[in-house]
Amino acid sequence: MDVGRVRREWLDALISGEKQVEKEPSALSAWRETGSYSVLKAPKSKQHRTKIEQLPSEQRQESLIAAIRAKFIDEPTKFERCAARLVELELKRVVKLEVTPASRDGGRDANGLLRIGGPNNGINLNFSVEAKCYAETNSVGVKELSRLISRLRHREFGVLVTTSYVAQQAYQEIVEDQHPIIVMSAVDIARVLDENGLGSPIDLS
């Protein structure tokens, strides 16, 4: 029950066999009277994903990510279009998404609009995409995330797409500072591809 502290007098009374209702926790008294209770819950001690949780654990999914890396690792600007398509598959209600020219991207690899709400009462939210085609051993750190965060305007959110993972310090900053950033790491990319019938490297060719 949601009781942070109990009185020693009540515990002593229980041990001695006395009935000390007036000393028992109020949550227990409420349960006796109504039959309903609230559960004591500990706050989550970890709110960001670890490296292991951000990388695929299945060989088939690993091969998917490896195929994407092999195709774009030497041409990161072309990966931006791949990342934009992945974002469309993940968010589902993207009404506009444009990859920015490399010479004029202003720190954004793509800009988009996400539709939320119904057809007659919905609104469009602006978002930006940052794409990083990295090897599994190369994490996305604070520097790369700061680049994306600094470009976000009021009421915008960002999407980071990487074939790797976000380093612990950078991920903690996202969570603790409540930055409106969606992280699509390697395991998320593999999941999105699976959900859309693209579960093997052959499907990606």
N, C-alpha and C positions, 0 to 999 in steps of 0.2 A: 504494500500500500504506500501511497505517497505521504510518508511520515519521515521527516528529517531527523527528529529527536524524540525519544521516549523518556518518561520520568522514572527515576530509580525507585521512587515510592511505589509506582505501579508494578514494577518488576518484583520488588520485594513482597508486595501483596500477593502476586500470583504464586510466588514460591511458597509462601506461608498458607496458601489456600483461601485467603480472604478475597472478597468481592469488592473491588475498588473501582467501580465504573467511573466515578468522577475524576479519577486520575488517569484513565486510559486515553490513548491518542484520540483526537476528535475524528480522525478518518475511520478508526475502528468503530466508534460510536455511530457514525453515519452509516456504516455498512450494516450494523446490527438493525438499525431502524428502517433503512431503505433497500438494503440488498445490493446497492451499487457502490462502486469504489473506483478510485483512480490509482494507476500504477506508478510507482516511483521509477523514474528513468534517469539513467546517467547520460550526460551530454556526450556526443561523439568526440572521441579524442583525436581521431584522424579524419580529415575532411577532404583530403586530396589523394589521388591515386598514386601508387608506387610505380617504379619503373616496370616491374613484373606485370602489374595490372594494366599497363598501357601497351604492352607488346603481346602479339599473338602467342599462344601456347601450343596451338595445333600446327603440325607440319604443313597441312594444306593451306592454312591461312598465312603461314610464314612464306610459302612459295608465291602467294598472291602479292604480298608486299615486296618480296624480292624482285618480282617481275616489273613492278612499277618503278622501283629504284633503278633497275638496270636500264629501263627505257629513258628515264629523265635525269639520272644523277649528273650527267654531263651537260644537260640542257635545262637548268632550273626554271627558266622563263616559260618553257613549254609545260612544265608541271603545273604552272598556275592555272592553265585551262582544265587540266585533269582535276585539280583541287576544287575549282569552281563547280564542276559537274558533280563531284562528291558532295559538296555542300547542298546542291539542289536535291540530291537523293536523300540526304539526311534531314533537311528542314521541310521538304515536301511542298510547302506553299510559297516558294520563291516566285515572285512575279517578274522580277528583273534582276539580272546578274551580268555585269560587264567586267571583263578582265581589262585592267588598265595597261596602256603602253608602258614598256619598261622605262622609257625616258621621261615619262610624265605621270608616274604612279603616285607621287606624293606620299610614299610610304605605305601604299595600299596595293595589294596584288589584284584585288577585285572589289567592286562595290555592288551592293544589291539592295533589294527591297523584299521584305517578308510580309505577307498578308496574314493578319490575324483577325478573328471575328467572322461574322457571317457575310453573305454577299451584299447585304444592304446596310450593314452597320459596322463593317470592318475598317481597320486602319492599316497603313503600311509602315513598317519599321525599317529604318536604314541600318545596314550593317556593312562591315568591311571584312575582307578575308586576307589572311597572311598564310602563304604556302611555303613549306620547308621540306624539300626532298632530301632527307638526311639518311645516312647509314644508321644501323641499329646502335652502333657505339657512339654516335654523336647526338647528344641531347639538345633540345631547345632550351636556352637559358634565359636569364633575366634580360639580357640585352635585346634579344629578338622580341620578347614579349613587350618590353618597354616601347619598342618601335611601334607595335600595333596599338597599345594602350594610348600612347600620346597622340595618335591620329584620330581617335574616336571623339566625335562631337557629342553634345548633350543629347541624351535619349537614343543613342546608337549603341549597338553591341558589336562584338568582333568574333570571328571564327578563326581559330588557328588550326591549320591542316598540316600534319607532319607524318612522314613515313617512319618516324622515330618516336620519341617520347619527350615529355616536358620534365626538366630537372626538378628535383624536390624543392629547392629554394624558390624557383620561379612559380611552381604550382601553388606553394604555400602563400605566396604574395597574391595570387589571383583570388584564392579563397578568403584569406584574412582581410584583404583590402576590398573585397566584394567587387572586383572588376567584372563587368558584364562580358565575359569571354567564354565561348564554347570551345573546348579542346577536343579536336578530332585527331587522336593519336593513331598509331599503326593498327591497334586492335579494333578501333572504331571504324577505320577504313575497311578492314577485312569484313567486319560485321555488315556494314552498309552494302558492300559488294555481294555478300551472301544473300542478303534480304532482297536484292534486285536481280537474282539469277545470274550473277557473275562470279561464280564460286571457284573458278580455275583460271590459270594463266592463259589458257586457250581462249576463254571467253573475253579476255581483255584485248586480244590482238585485233 
